[in-house]
Amino acid sequence: MTRKSPRPGCTPLPAGLAAPARKSLAHAGVETLEHVRELGRRRLAGMAGICPRTLAQLQDAMDEHGLELPAT
């Protein structure tokens, strides 16, 4: 069973992200999982500080909240 965000559009980023990843996401204006979804996996993977572990953490968080991370 997937959990939905209590406030659609406001699903927070997972707490366990490394500092370089958080800084890179913040610099890009990414504050929620919905913002992550707008970027897509390919653009995320190209950002500084975003490693395979971070992508996996974001994917897990999105799965948990019933969101999809597009490949683009």
HELIX and SHEET records of a PDB file:
HELIX    1   1 ALA A   19  HIS A   27  1                                   9    
HELIX    2   2 LEU A   33  LEU A   39  1                                   7    
HELIX    3   3 ARG A   41  ALA A   45  1                                   5    
HELIX    4   4 PRO A   52  GLU A   64  1                                  13    
END                                                                             
